[in-house]
Amino acid sequence: MVLTSRRLAVLRGREFRLFFIGFAVSLFGSSMASVAVAFAVLDSGGGGSGLGVVMTARILPIVLLLVLGGAAADRLGPRPVMLGSDGLRFATQAVMAVLMFTAHDRVWAMAVLMAFWGLAEAVFMPALDALLPRLVPAGELSDANALLGIARNGVAVAGPALAGGLTAVAGPGWVLLVDALSYAVGGVALALLRLPRAARQPSGEASLLSELRAGWSEFSSRRWQWVSTLQACLFNLLVWAPFLILGPVVADARLGGAGGWGVVMGAYGAGAVLGGLVLLGRRPTRPLRLAIAATAGWALPSGALALGWPLPLVAVAAVGAGVTSILCMTLFATLTQRHVPAEALGRVSAYGTLGAFAFGPVGLALAGPIADRVGTGSVLGFGAAWQLASCALTLLVLGRREPADPAGVEAAGAPSPARA
């Protein structure tokens, strides 16, 4: 009981507890929306090509505007940016729901709305990393990041399942209306936060370009940051993208089709939740080394598929990859929040996220054609082998020395929030 209380101590703080509730609710709505949008496009006659247009319309603004979103969070403050993001996402989902209720759900209209949704997400993501140190003391950042990761993966399992049933019974419009209301809940939670007053640079003191350069300097000056981002970039290109494309192909051939693939992805989400629960309340003495070593676990599901393992063993491998995922994301996010100056966190987070996912779309596009030439097993096996090799190489480059805590790290973001 005492152990559980210590692991959940971060929730005793009013500000983080309030934010976490709003964030989890809006996250649940988002996890449902992707299913509803997909079926809305198909029901409107858009087919696979229309679905591709709508999904691309969402992703493209994230890629193009992520760094600008980080700069906005640093200049304006993370909460105002996140409030604007929640407001825009509420509006887009509400309008899309109305279009479906009135049978005006055209592919082009949904694509435009999804582009605005992607814009809102582009500014929300780096602002979230910048806000967290203002909600909890520095010593509890790891627990806060772990809880956010648990929420992300928990709703990724439950949300789509509920959305599928609700879409089938009531239609996608109602699911998107629920999603819109979830953003309203998240916005109210943000508005109710009592944050310490933070020093802010005058808006005219520096140009946007100089702020972006300063953010890049903060990012590139830390070898552990850019090297780990490079590793993540190549992981998404060579390992994760082929897994997402070729995994369903393998599942369709010998793992029971869509049901089997659902088991694999559900196991991944369950592993991430399990890993987050294990990490709560623990303070690794060598977080960078542990985070890098854990990246070896991402080789498990691709390797299991390449070796022709049966569904139960592939699911176990996916659980291992899920544990890996939350360990890496939590520890790297905490390191960034502890070592990067508060006034640059949004930009540094944006550079890291953009770098990690920059080549993901390339991997998604090339995995199928390459597999047609060399074989699905060869592509997946290469990805697994690469991940093990990159883990060893990154440990060799970065694993000898942990980043030294800067002076005054407890006050890196703001004075510790009061307990309530």
Salt bridges, closest charged atoms under 4 A:
GLU15 OE1 - ARG14 NH1 2.94
ASP74 OD2 - ARG347 NE 2.65
ASP86 OD1 - ARG89 NH2 2.76
GLU121 OE2 - ARG58 NH2 2.64
GLU140 OE2 - ARG419 NH2 2.43
ASP143 OD2 - ARG283 NH2 2.97
GLU211 OE2 - ARG75 NH2 2.69
GLU218 OE1 - ARG222 NH1 2.84
ASP405 OD2 - ARG338 NH2 3.06
ASP405 OD1 - HIS339 NE2 3.48
